[in-house]
């Protein structure tokens, strides 16, 4: 496969997204975007044995240090980010340094937040190694950590210098994490790309069986869709909120169950089905269309319920602690039809409560 390059157009903050196979054996994709001599690689205990030395081998002429963090959403906290700051200060890294996020979405979010904060902003590069991070969290510059009262409530918009997506890293991803990433792939089809949704429906069994050619197509199209939206609305003042389809429900699931009980993509899977059911209740979708959403999620080995593990009142309270809420009103991403979504706060509160009660 030839390397594909997407350009995320953000004026002076524009950057390339490189995608292909064997990219972690080719130094130029990485070193061309490192300005200084100091590099800090941030990874975790799962990814480090697999890819840390491979990345370090590309940086032999630079001063390279590393931080290996514990693996899991439950560690996406200010306390963990402080370990990155400790390492940067102990190694006397200056403003010319570059941080490299080597791992999934949790590592990418925390590394980006640390880069935005250290000495008021240093460069960073994303090397996502999970399907979820390759198609979503590594692209667009959202960084941050969780709080006990809400997911991603502390953070910053801060763009990387480049994103390097080596799809070969998916070969070492376990099945559960792979399926969790597929939830974010499906999201792009449901929220605004009917042709892509049709592609996913036709090929979901082969995608789950990890047909490499189809994976590459799915990752590429997901990145194209996200890059196009982010280029129009970097700071999420309007259209970018569509990318949160299923996320207000999903974040409430994560917060109520406890971070790490459901993987992020698993929670988003249930959240997307909840959004579809509410869209049906409003009158936008048919039973058959909601079934099509559920069928695609189930064929991806994703959950479609929380199995009665959540109290409905706690769930509703958790939804109110959401970045998209304005003046206490919960804004949701709903569907006009399959492949077309919109931002809404005009639904009836009783309709929302009915969906929550049904799922809880």
Residue frames relative to the residue before (quaternion, step in Angstrom):
aa qw qx qy qz dx dy dz
X 1.0000 0.0000 0.0000 0.0000 0.00 0.00 0.00
X 0.3803 -0.6925 0.5612 0.2469 3.56 -0.99 0.83
X 0.5304 -0.6198 0.4713 0.3352 3.55 -1.15 0.61
X 0.2172 -0.7524 0.6093 0.1243 3.53 -0.99 0.91
X 0.1369 -0.7827 0.6027 0.0737 3.57 -1.09 0.70
X 0.1188 -0.7493 0.6492 0.0552 3.53 -0.89 1.05
X 0.2268 -0.7525 0.5990 0.1533 3.56 -1.09 0.67
X 0.2153 -0.7500 0.6098 0.1389 3.56 -0.73 1.05
X 0.2522 -0.8277 0.4931 0.0905 3.53 -0.31 1.33
X 0.1857 0.7716 -0.5813 0.1796 3.56 -0.34 1.31
X 0.6375 -0.5322 0.3282 0.4502 3.58 1.01 0.79
X 0.8393 -0.0833 0.0876 0.5301 3.56 -0.79 -1.03
X 0.6915 0.4534 -0.2763 0.4898 3.58 1.21 -0.38
X 0.3428 0.7550 -0.4957 0.2585 3.61 1.22 0.27
X 0.0322 0.8014 -0.5965 0.0318 3.58 -1.14 0.58
X 0.4907 -0.6699 0.4753 0.2910 3.56 -1.21 0.49
X 0.2079 -0.7071 0.6582 0.1538 3.50 -1.33 0.52
X 0.1546 -0.7973 0.5807 0.0572 3.57 -0.45 1.23
X 0.0046 -0.8091 0.5863 -0.0385 3.54 -0.93 0.90
X 0.3936 0.7059 -0.5233 0.2699 3.55 -0.89 0.92
X 0.5524 -0.5667 0.4764 0.3830 3.52 -1.29 -0.41
X 0.8310 0.2159 -0.1829 0.4790 3.56 -1.24 0.61
X 0.3095 0.7743 -0.5076 0.2170 3.60 1.08 0.50
X 0.6557 0.5166 -0.3200 0.4481 3.59 1.12 -0.54
X 0.6222 0.4713 -0.3685 0.5049 3.55 1.25 0.37
X 0.6778 0.4633 -0.2650 0.5057 3.59 1.30 -0.04
X 0.3482 -0.8120 0.4342 0.1757 3.54 -0.17 1.36
X 0.6154 0.6171 -0.3684 0.3236 3.60 0.96 -0.79
X 0.6046 0.5658 -0.3741 0.4177 3.59 1.01 -0.64
X 0.7128 0.4303 -0.2363 0.5009 3.55 1.11 -0.70
X 0.7479 0.4500 -0.2508 0.4187 3.57 0.61 -1.15
X 0.5867 0.5881 -0.3812 0.4057 3.62 1.10 -0.49
X 0.7420 0.3851 -0.2145 0.5051 3.57 1.21 -0.37
X 0.5662 0.5477 -0.3986 0.4696 3.58 1.24 0.43
X 0.2655 -0.8143 0.5017 0.1211 3.57 -0.47 1.22
X 0.7834 0.3199 -0.1676 0.5059 3.60 0.87 -0.91
X 0.6213 -0.5571 0.4131 0.3645 3.54 -1.29 -0.37
X 0.6749 0.4897 -0.2843 0.4731 3.58 1.27 -0.23
X 0.0016 0.7995 -0.5989 0.0461 3.56 -0.81 1.05
X 0.1035 -0.7681 0.6303 0.0452 3.54 -0.95 0.96
X 0.1797 -0.7735 0.6010 0.0905 3.58 -0.70 1.11
X 0.1141 -0.7764 0.6182 0.0454 3.55 -0.81 1.06
X 0.1233 0.7824 -0.5951 0.1358 3.55 -0.71 1.12
X 0.4030 -0.7067 0.5084 0.2824 3.60 -1.19 -0.28
X 0.7373 -0.4623 0.2820 0.4040 3.52 -1.35 0.20
X 0.6427 0.5114 -0.3263 0.4679 3.61 1.19 -0.41
X 0.7406 0.4308 -0.2231 0.4649 3.57 0.86 -1.00
X 0.5812 0.6367 -0.3733 0.3427 3.60 1.00 -0.79
X 0.6969 0.4586 -0.3144 0.4529 3.67 0.74 -0.84
X 0.6770 0.5158 -0.2876 0.4392 3.58 1.15 -0.56
X 0.8686 0.1209 0.0193 0.4802 3.58 0.74 -1.05
X 0.4724 0.6983 -0.4528 0.2901 3.62 1.15 -0.24
X 0.7003 0.4622 -0.2908 0.4598 3.61 0.74 -0.94
X 0.6070 0.5578 -0.3524 0.4430 3.57 1.09 -0.66
X 0.6752 0.4645 -0.2892 0.4946 3.58 0.98 -0.82
X 0.6407 0.5286 -0.3346 0.4452 3.58 0.93 -0.81
X 0.6184 0.5626 -0.3450 0.4266 3.59 1.06 -0.69
X 0.6412 0.5204 -0.3227 0.4625 3.60 1.17 -0.46
X 0.7354 0.4216 -0.1931 0.4942 3.58 1.28 -0.38
X 0.2023 0.8556 -0.4635 0.1103 3.56 1.20 0.53
X 0.6979 0.4691 -0.2786 0.4639 3.61 1.12 -0.51
X 0.6653 0.4957 -0.2883 0.4781 3.58 1.28 0.01
X 0.5114 -0.5779 0.5165 0.3710 3.55 -1.32 0.19
X 0.0184 -0.8270 0.5593 -0.0539 3.56 -0.43 1.22
X 0.0134 -0.7539 0.6568 -0.0043 3.53 -0.99 0.96
X 0.2288 -0.7926 0.5552 0.1058 3.56 -1.22 0.30
X 0.1317 -0.7350 0.6565 0.1074 3.53 -1.31 0.48
X 0.1044 -0.7892 0.6041 0.0364 3.58 -0.71 1.09
X 0.1541 -0.8279 0.5389 0.0222 3.53 -0.38 1.33
X 0.5819 -0.5412 0.4425 0.4155 3.59 -1.20 0.28
X 0.4357 -0.7196 0.4920 0.2242 3.55 -1.15 0.69
X 0.6146 0.5658 -0.4114 0.3646 3.56 -0.90 0.91
X 0.6027 -0.5824 0.4217 0.3461 3.55 -1.17 0.70
X 0.6157 0.5755 -0.3496 0.4092 3.59 1.06 -0.66
X 0.6820 0.4684 -0.2846 0.4843 3.60 1.24 -0.33
X 0.4878 0.6515 -0.4385 0.3813 3.59 1.26 0.14
X 0.3480 0.7460 -0.4608 0.3319 3.54 0.51 1.29
X 0.6521 -0.4852 0.4014 0.4220 3.54 -1.31 0.19
X 0.6099 0.5630 -0.3561 0.4292 3.59 1.03 -0.72
X 0.6748 0.4785 -0.2968 0.4771 3.59 0.98 -0.81
X 0.6275 0.5268 -0.3380 0.4631 3.59 0.97 -0.80
X 0.6085 0.5655 -0.3583 0.4260 3.59 1.05 -0.65
X 0.5774 0.5669 -0.3811 0.4472 3.61 1.17 -0.47
X 0.6140 0.5259 -0.3415 0.4793 3.59 1.13 -0.63
X 0.6549 0.5008 -0.3145 0.4706 3.58 0.92 -0.88
X 0.6097 0.5531 -0.3523 0.4453 3.60 0.99 -0.80
X 0.6913 0.4808 -0.2844 0.4584 3.59 0.85 -0.98
X 0.6385 0.5266 -0.3310 0.4532 3.60 0.96 -0.79
X 0.6983 0.4602 -0.2734 0.4751 3.58 0.90 -0.89
X 0.6454 0.5245 -0.3255 0.4500 3.59 0.96 -0.81
X 0.7219 0.4045 -0.2311 0.5116 3.59 1.12 -0.69
X 0.3965 -0.7571 0.4375 0.2794 3.57 1.37 0.13
X 0.1957 0.7838 -0.5573 0.1917 3.53 0.85 0.96
X 0.2632 -0.7837 0.5480 0.1271 3.55 -0.98 0.91
X 0.7704 -0.3967 0.2546 0.4292 3.55 -1.35 -0.12
X 0.6353 0.5366 -0.3380 0.4407 3.59 1.19 -0.29
X 0.4838 0.6977 -0.4248 0.3144 3.60 1.26 -0.09
X 0.2485 -0.7330 0.6125 0.1608 3.53 -1.36 0.31
X 0.2291 -0.7448 0.6111 0.1391 3.55 -0.97 0.90
X 0.1625 -0.7712 0.6094 0.0868 3.58 -1.04 0.80
X 0.2292 -0.7587 0.5987 0.1158 3.55 -0.76 1.11
X 0.0019 -0.8017 0.5947 -0.0599 3.57 -0.45 1.25
X 0.6302 0.5079 -0.3660 0.4593 3.56 -0.11 1.26
X 0.7217 -0.4262 0.3272 0.4365 3.53 -1.24 -0.51
X 0.8163 -0.3037 0.1882 0.4539 3.53 -1.29 -0.32
X 0.6213 0.5429 -0.3518 0.4421 3.59 1.01 -0.72
X 0.6671 0.4844 -0.2979 0.4812 3.59 0.90 -0.91
X 0.6645 0.5144 -0.3110 0.4440 3.58 0.90 -0.86
X 0.6647 0.5053 -0.3033 0.4592 3.57 0.94 -0.89
X 0.7008 0.4649 -0.2813 0.4623 3.58 0.87 -0.90
X 0.6426 0.5156 -0.3284 0.4620 3.58 0.99 -0.78
X 0.6534 0.5113 -0.3143 0.4613 3.58 0.94 -0.84
X 0.6487 0.5065 -0.3138 0.4735 3.58 1.01 -0.81
X 0.6413 0.5076 -0.3242 0.4753 3.58 0.98 -0.79
X 0.6520 0.5133 -0.3107 0.4636 3.59 0.98 -0.84
X 0.6518 0.5148 -0.3159 0.4586 3.59 1.00 -0.78
X 0.7445 0.4386 -0.2070 0.4588 3.56 1.10 -0.74
X 0.6375 0.5612 -0.3515 0.3939 3.61 0.95 -0.83
X 0.8345 -0.0856 -0.0109 0.5442 3.55 -0.70 1.14
X 0.6271 -0.5944 0.2845 0.4154 3.54 1.18 0.86
X 0.8144 -0.2710 0.0930 0.5046 3.54 1.12 0.68
X 0.1080 0.7585 -0.6341 0.1045 3.56 -0.65 1.18
X 0.6416 -0.5474 0.3762 0.3837 3.57 -1.26 0.34
X 0.0407 0.7840 -0.6185 -0.0334 3.53 -1.23 0.45
X 0.2542 -0.7484 0.6036 0.1050 3.52 -1.33 0.57
X 0.2909 -0.7549 0.5653 0.1613 3.56 -1.04 0.82
X 0.0170 0.7398 -0.6726 0.0048 3.55 -1.00 0.95
X 0.0887 -0.8403 0.5336 0.0350 3.62 0.18 1.24
X 0.1872 -0.8202 0.5374 0.0583 3.57 -0.89 0.96
X 0.6648 0.4182 -0.3170 0.5316 3.61 1.25 0.16
X 0.6273 -0.5399 0.3945 0.3991 3.56 -1.18 0.45
X 0.6450 0.5353 -0.3282 0.4356 3.58 0.91 -0.87
X 0.7071 0.4479 -0.2778 0.4714 3.58 0.85 -0.91
X 0.6318 0.5441 -0.3451 0.4309 3.60 1.04 -0.63
X 0.7668 0.3665 -0.2046 0.4855 3.59 0.94 -0.81
X 0.8129 0.2651 -0.1237 0.5036 3.60 1.14 -0.31
X 0.8378 0.3162 -0.1955 0.3998 3.56 0.01 -1.28
X 0.6476 0.5332 -0.3411 0.4242 3.64 1.08 -0.52
X 0.7077 0.4312 -0.2333 0.5087 3.58 1.25 -0.46
X 0.7709 0.4096 -0.2701 0.4061 3.57 -0.86 0.91
X 0.4779 -0.7466 0.3898 0.2495 3.59 1.22 -0.09
X 0.4448 0.6449 -0.5050 0.3622 3.60 1.11 0.44
X 0.0183 0.7935 -0.6061 0.0514 3.58 -0.76 1.05
X 0.3460 0.7675 -0.5052 0.1899 3.56 -1.16 0.34
X 0.3539 -0.6997 0.5806 0.2193 3.50 -1.42 -0.10
X 0.5229 -0.6237 0.4853 0.3193 3.52 -1.33 0.26
X 0.2205 -0.7121 0.6463 0.1628 3.50 -1.37 0.38
X 0.6501 -0.5343 0.3603 0.4027 3.57 -1.13 0.51
X 0.7306 0.4218 -0.2277 0.4863 3.58 1.14 -0.60
X 0.8288 0.0008 0.0108 0.5594 3.61 1.17 -0.14
X 0.4736 -0.6897 0.4825 0.2592 3.53 -1.14 0.76
X 0.8641 0.0500 -0.0667 0.4963 3.57 -1.04 0.91
X 0.3448 0.7643 -0.4847 0.2488 3.59 1.07 0.65
X 0.7182 0.3259 -0.2193 0.5744 3.59 1.28 -0.20
X 0.4287 0.7059 -0.4699 0.3114 3.59 -0.53 1.08
X 0.3058 -0.7311 0.5808 0.1863 3.54 -1.31 -0.30
X 0.4082 -0.6130 0.5953 0.3213 3.52 -1.32 0.33
X 0.2000 0.7749 -0.5662 0.1971 3.58 -0.54 1.15
X 0.2704 -0.8232 0.4847 0.1200 3.55 -0.41 1.25
X 0.4485 -0.6713 0.5160 0.2861 3.60 -1.07 0.69
X 0.5700 -0.5698 0.4557 0.3780 3.56 -1.30 0.09
X 0.7670 -0.1392 0.0622 0.6233 3.56 1.23 -0.46
X 0.2552 -0.7103 0.6257 0.1970 3.54 -1.37 0.22
X 0.1293 -0.7913 0.5965 0.0374 3.57 -0.82 1.05
X 0.0512 -0.8152 0.5763 -0.0276 3.57 -0.36 1.27
X 0.0371 -0.7716 0.6343 -0.0296 3.53 -0.40 1.28
X 0.2994 -0.8035 0.4851 0.1715 3.57 -0.20 1.26
X 0.5237 0.6302 -0.4197 0.3904 3.61 1.20 -0.22
X 0.5665 0.5952 -0.3973 0.4087 3.61 1.17 -0.40
X 0.5732 0.5928 -0.3844 0.4150 3.59 1.20 -0.35
X 0.5225 0.6477 -0.4121 0.3710 3.59 1.22 -0.34
X 0.7341 0.3967 -0.2270 0.5022 3.60 1.12 -0.57
X 0.4953 0.6579 -0.4240 0.3769 3.58 1.29 0.12
X 0.4163 -0.7110 0.4954 0.2753 3.60 -0.83 0.89
X 0.6980 -0.5229 0.3025 0.3845 3.55 -1.24 0.53
X 0.6473 0.5263 -0.3337 0.4389 3.59 0.94 -0.79
X 0.6716 0.4798 -0.2962 0.4807 3.59 0.92 -0.89
X 0.6258 0.5391 -0.3390 0.4504 3.57 1.01 -0.75
X 0.6669 0.4846 -0.3019 0.4788 3.59 0.89 -0.88
X 0.6150 0.5476 -0.3489 0.4474 3.58 1.02 -0.75
X 0.6495 0.5077 -0.3100 0.4736 3.56 1.03 -0.74
X 0.6083 0.5712 -0.3502 0.4256 3.56 1.08 -0.69
X 0.5472 0.6061 -0.4014 0.4148 3.61 1.15 -0.47
X 0.6855 0.4683 -0.2888 0.4769 3.58 0.94 -0.84
X 0.5882 0.5453 -0.3664 0.4715 3.59 1.14 -0.55
X 0.6607 0.5065 -0.2981 0.4670 3.57 0.89 -0.97
X 0.5730 0.6183 -0.3661 0.3940 3.57 1.05 -0.74
X 0.6687 0.5095 -0.3174 0.4388 3.60 0.87 -0.88
X 0.6433 0.5142 -0.3262 0.4640 3.57 1.04 -0.70
X 0.6974 0.4901 -0.2766 0.4438 3.57 0.92 -0.93
X 0.7456 0.4577 -0.2504 0.4146 3.57 0.87 -0.89
X 0.8664 -0.0894 0.0826 0.4844 3.62 1.00 -0.51
X 0.7222 0.3798 -0.2489 0.5218 3.60 1.19 0.19
X 0.1984 -0.8317 0.5097 0.0953 3.57 0.20 1.32
X 0.6264 0.5385 -0.3472 0.4439 3.60 1.01 -0.75
X 0.6538 0.4968 -0.3061 0.4817 3.57 1.02 -0.80
X 0.6093 0.5450 -0.3443 0.4618 3.58 1.05 -0.74
X 0.6475 0.5110 -0.3114 0.4719 3.58 0.97 -0.85
X 0.6193 0.5368 -0.3243 0.4723 3.58 1.06 -0.80
X 0.6773 0.4892 -0.2974 0.4621 3.58 0.89 -0.90
X 0.6483 0.5187 -0.3250 0.4527 3.58 0.94 -0.83
X 0.6899 0.4843 -0.2776 0.4609 3.57 1.01 -0.79
X 0.8100 0.3059 -0.1111 0.4878 3.59 1.07 -0.69
X 0.3623 0.7853 -0.4691 0.1791 3.60 1.22 0.04
X 0.6309 0.5300 -0.3578 0.4395 3.64 0.95 -0.71
X 0.6805 0.4736 -0.2893 0.4785 3.60 0.96 -0.84
X 0.6154 0.5333 -0.3486 0.4641 3.58 1.09 -0.63
X 0.6684 0.4780 -0.3002 0.4844 3.58 0.95 -0.83
X 0.6524 0.4819 -0.3053 0.4990 3.58 1.18 -0.54
X 0.4504 -0.7462 0.3873 0.3007 3.56 1.42 0.13
X 0.1276 0.7566 -0.6120 0.1917 3.54 0.73 1.08
X 0.4116 -0.7707 0.4284 0.2304 3.58 -0.35 1.27
X 0.6409 0.5250 -0.3365 0.4477 3.60 0.94 -0.79
X 0.6780 0.4771 -0.2910 0.4775 3.58 0.96 -0.84
X 0.5985 0.5510 -0.3575 0.4588 3.58 1.07 -0.70
X 0.6556 0.5167 -0.3143 0.4521 3.56 0.88 -0.93
X 0.6425 0.5136 -0.3235 0.4677 3.59 0.97 -0.83
X 0.6849 0.4964 -0.2901 0.4477 3.58 0.90 -0.94
X 0.6549 0.5003 -0.3123 0.4725 3.58 0.95 -0.85
X 0.6540 0.5199 -0.3142 0.4508 3.57 0.91 -0.91
X 0.6963 0.4698 -0.2919 0.4575 3.61 0.78 -0.97
X 0.6165 0.5413 -0.3449 0.4561 3.59 1.03 -0.72
X 0.6754 0.4838 -0.2919 0.4738 3.58 0.92 -0.88
X 0.6076 0.5410 -0.3517 0.4632 3.60 1.04 -0.73
X 0.6853 0.4908 -0.2921 0.4519 3.57 0.83 -0.99
X 0.6839 0.4725 -0.3050 0.4648 3.57 0.89 -0.86
X 0.6451 0.5279 -0.3283 0.4442 3.60 0.91 -0.87
X 0.6430 0.5296 -0.3286 0.4451 3.59 0.98 -0.79
X 0.6804 0.4777 -0.2923 0.4727 3.58 0.95 -0.84
X 0.6617 0.5075 -0.3133 0.4543 3.60 0.90 -0.90
X 0.6243 0.5481 -0.3425 0.4387 3.59 1.00 -0.78
X 0.6879 0.4695 -0.2791 0.4780 3.59 1.11 -0.62
X 0.8166 0.0820 0.0275 0.5707 3.59 1.09 -0.68
X 0.1333 -0.8528 0.5003 0.0681 3.57 0.49 1.20
X 0.7984 0.3491 -0.1506 0.4670 3.58 0.82 -1.02
X 0.4797 -0.7198 0.4021 0.3001 3.56 1.27 0.46
X 0.2871 0.7418 -0.5476 0.2599 3.55 0.70 1.12
X 0.8037 0.1297 -0.0641 0.5772 3.58 1.25 -0.19
X 0.8726 0.1607 -0.0848 0.4533 3.52 -0.55 -1.28
X 0.5993 0.5925 -0.3807 0.3805 3.62 0.99 -0.67
X 0.5439 0.6258 -0.4012 0.3894 3.58 1.15 -0.47
X 0.5333 0.6313 -0.4072 0.3889 3.60 1.18 -0.44
X 0.6074 0.5784 -0.3486 0.4184 3.58 1.13 -0.63
X 0.6206 0.5351 -0.3377 0.4632 3.57 1.28 -0.18
X 0.2497 0.7825 -0.5317 0.2065 3.59 1.18 0.40
X 0.8208 0.1679 -0.1663 0.5200 3.57 -0.69 1.13
X 0.5991 0.6407 -0.3419 0.3371 3.57 1.21 -0.41
X 0.6072 0.5363 -0.3834 0.4435 3.63 1.01 -0.58
X 0.6449 0.4717 -0.3047 0.5185 3.58 1.04 -0.76
X 0.6879 0.5144 -0.2890 0.4226 3.58 0.83 -1.00
X 0.6488 0.5071 -0.3219 0.4673 3.58 0.96 -0.82
X 0.6359 0.5219 -0.3304 0.4627 3.58 1.04 -0.74
X 0.6057 0.5381 -0.3476 0.4719 3.58 1.10 -0.67
X 0.6722 0.4969 -0.3003 0.4594 3.58 0.85 -0.96
X 0.6835 0.4966 -0.2877 0.4511 3.55 0.89 -0.98
X 0.7075 0.4709 -0.2709 0.4521 3.59 0.91 -0.90
X 0.6878 0.4582 -0.2800 0.4885 3.59 0.97 -0.82
X 0.4956 -0.5842 0.4717 0.4365 3.55 1.08 -0.84
X 0.5085 -0.6767 0.4371 0.3040 3.57 -0.79 1.04
X 0.7698 0.3418 -0.2762 0.4628 3.52 -0.90 1.03
X 0.5440 0.6018 -0.4156 0.4114 3.62 1.20 -0.32
X 0.7219 0.1606 -0.1028 0.6652 3.53 1.08 -0.90
X 0.4444 -0.6194 0.5605 0.3237 3.57 -1.08 0.62
X 0.6655 -0.5208 0.3410 0.4119 3.58 -1.15 0.57
X 0.6915 0.4827 -0.2879 0.4539 3.58 0.82 -0.94
X 0.6124 0.5420 -0.3495 0.4572 3.59 1.10 -0.63
X 0.6558 0.4971 -0.3027 0.4807 3.57 1.00 -0.83
X 0.6445 0.5112 -0.3194 0.4703 3.59 1.03 -0.76
X 0.5815 0.5767 -0.3697 0.4388 3.59 1.07 -0.65
X 0.6806 0.4555 -0.2820 0.4997 3.57 0.82 -0.98
X 0.6464 0.5419 -0.3185 0.4325 3.58 0.97 -0.85
X 0.6513 0.5071 -0.3217 0.4638 3.59 1.00 -0.75
X 0.6501 0.4942 -0.3260 0.4763 3.57 1.01 -0.74
X 0.6133 0.5329 -0.3479 0.4679 3.60 1.06 -0.68
X 0.6483 0.5073 -0.3131 0.4736 3.57 1.00 -0.83
X 0.6370 0.5194 -0.3219 0.4699 3.58 1.05 -0.75
X 0.6577 0.5062 -0.3095 0.4640 3.57 0.95 -0.85
X 0.6501 0.4929 -0.3193 0.4820 3.59 0.99 -0.76
X 0.6186 0.5362 -0.3344 0.4670 3.58 1.06 -0.74
X 0.6356 0.5071 -0.3214 0.4853 3.58 1.09 -0.70
X 0.6490 0.5312 -0.3181 0.4420 3.58 0.94 -0.89
X 0.6498 0.5081 -0.3027 0.4774 3.57 1.11 -0.72
X 0.5599 -0.6223 0.3748 0.3985 3.55 1.18 -0.57
X 0.5110 0.6809 -0.3965 0.3436 3.58 1.28 0.15
X 0.7877 0.2419 -0.1133 0.5551 3.59 1.05 -0.76
X 0.4177 -0.6728 0.5506 0.2642 3.53 -1.27 0.47
X 0.6728 -0.4549 0.3825 0.4406 3.56 -1.31 0.16
X 0.6500 0.5333 -0.3152 0.4401 3.56 0.97 -0.85
X 0.6631 0.4998 -0.3101 0.4631 3.59 0.99 -0.80
X 0.6360 0.5011 -0.3326 0.4835 3.59 1.00 -0.73
X 0.6192 0.5329 -0.3419 0.4645 3.59 1.02 -0.74
X 0.6310 0.5384 -0.3361 0.4460 3.60 1.01 -0.78
X 0.6270 0.5150 -0.3301 0.4825 3.60 1.07 -0.75
X 0.6779 0.4948 -0.2914 0.4590 3.57 0.84 -1.00
X 0.6458 0.5384 -0.3144 0.4407 3.57 0.96 -0.87
X 0.6622 0.5025 -0.3053 0.4646 3.58 0.95 -0.87
X 0.6529 0.5037 -0.3116 0.4721 3.58 0.99 -0.79
X 0.6781 0.4904 -0.3005 0.4575 3.59 0.88 -0.89
X 0.6451 0.5061 -0.3226 0.4729 3.59 1.04 -0.70
X 0.6520 0.4800 -0.3042 0.5020 3.59 1.27 -0.32
X 0.4550 -0.7048 0.4200 0.3461 3.58 1.35 0.15
X 0.4329 0.6814 -0.4589 0.3709 3.54 1.08 0.85
X 0.5181 -0.6337 0.4661 0.3358 3.60 -1.12 0.59
X 0.1857 -0.7752 0.5942 0.1071 3.56 -1.19 0.61
X 0.7524 0.2217 -0.1948 0.5889 3.60 1.25 0.36
X 0.4204 -0.6810 0.5298 0.2807 3.56 -1.32 0.17
X 0.4335 -0.7578 0.4171 0.2528 3.57 1.31 0.34
X 0.6765 -0.5466 0.2954 0.3952 3.57 0.96 0.89
X 0.4501 0.7261 -0.4249 0.2994 3.58 1.20 0.36
X 0.7186 0.4190 -0.2231 0.5082 3.60 1.28 -0.20
X 0.4051 -0.6806 0.5595 0.2442 3.55 -1.08 0.81
X 0.5176 -0.6882 0.4124 0.2972 3.58 -0.78 1.04
X 0.6582 0.5049 -0.3226 0.4558 3.61 0.95 -0.79
X 0.6410 0.5061 -0.3190 0.4808 3.58 1.01 -0.78
X 0.6273 0.5396 -0.3294 0.4546 3.56 1.03 -0.78
X 0.6671 0.4973 -0.3023 0.4651 3.59 0.87 -0.93
X 0.6454 0.5120 -0.3224 0.4661 3.61 0.96 -0.81
X 0.6491 0.5152 -0.3195 0.4594 3.58 1.00 -0.80
X 0.6268 0.5451 -0.3408 0.4403 3.60 1.05 -0.70
X 0.6384 0.5485 -0.3305 0.4270 3.57 1.08 -0.67
X 0.6532 0.4328 -0.3113 0.5378 3.60 1.22 -0.37
X 0.3650 0.7179 -0.4867 0.3385 3.54 0.38 1.29
X 0.5627 -0.6443 0.4071 0.3202 3.57 -0.98 0.89
X 0.6823 0.4953 -0.2955 0.4493 3.59 1.12 -0.56
X 0.5062 0.6456 -0.4307 0.3761 3.59 1.25 -0.18
X 0.0830 -0.7807 0.6190 0.0227 3.57 -1.02 0.87
X 0.8399 -0.0538 -0.0164 0.5399 3.55 -0.73 1.15
X 0.7340 -0.4452 0.2254 0.4606 3.54 0.99 0.86
X 0.5960 0.5576 -0.3691 0.4446 3.59 1.27 -0.13
X 0.3445 -0.7399 0.5443 0.1938 3.57 -0.82 1.02
X 0.1761 -0.7663 0.6106 0.0946 3.58 -0.66 1.12
X 0.1224 -0.8032 0.5823 0.0285 3.54 -0.86 1.02
X 0.3564 -0.6668 0.6001 0.2610 3.52 -1.29 0.45
X 0.0132 -0.8071 0.5877 -0.0547 3.55 -0.55 1.23
X 0.4618 -0.6883 0.4909 0.2684 3.56 -1.28 0.23
X 0.3601 -0.6787 0.5972 0.2304 3.54 -1.08 0.82
X 0.7350 -0.1536 0.1272 0.6480 3.52 1.18 -0.81
X 0.6774 -0.4501 0.3487 0.4658 3.58 -1.21 0.13
X 0.8085 0.2330 -0.1908 0.5055 3.55 -0.76 1.05
X 0.7536 0.2633 -0.2003 0.5681 3.61 1.23 0.22
X 0.0275 -0.8207 0.5694 -0.0374 3.57 -0.61 1.16
X 0.1174 -0.7780 0.6136 0.0664 3.55 -1.32 0.25
X 0.4810 -0.6457 0.5161 0.2922 3.56 -1.30 0.43
X 0.0231 0.8380 -0.5404 0.0725 3.57 -0.68 1.05
X 0.0029 0.7472 -0.6634 -0.0410 3.52 -1.22 0.67
X 0.5301 0.6658 -0.3709 0.3717 3.56 1.33 0.26
X 0.4278 0.6807 -0.4791 0.3522 3.59 1.24 0.10
X 0.5189 -0.6187 0.4806 0.3420 3.57 -1.21 0.35
X 0.5402 -0.6441 0.4346 0.3233 3.56 -0.90 0.93
X 0.6295 0.5388 -0.3432 0.4424 3.59 1.04 -0.70
X 0.6110 0.5392 -0.3499 0.4621 3.58 1.12 -0.61
X 0.6414 0.5102 -0.3169 0.4773 3.56 0.99 -0.84
X 0.6656 0.5014 -0.3111 0.4570 3.59 0.88 -0.89
X 0.6166 0.5459 -0.3492 0.4470 3.59 1.05 -0.68
X 0.6514 0.5034 -0.3126 0.4739 3.59 0.97 -0.86
X 0.6525 0.5118 -0.3175 0.4598 3.57 0.92 -0.89
X 0.6599 0.5009 -0.3100 0.4665 3.59 0.91 -0.87
X 0.6356 0.5409 -0.3275 0.4428 3.58 0.98 -0.84
X 0.7363 0.4200 -0.2335 0.4764 3.58 0.92 -0.92
X 0.7157 0.4479 -0.2671 0.4646 3.58 1.07 -0.62
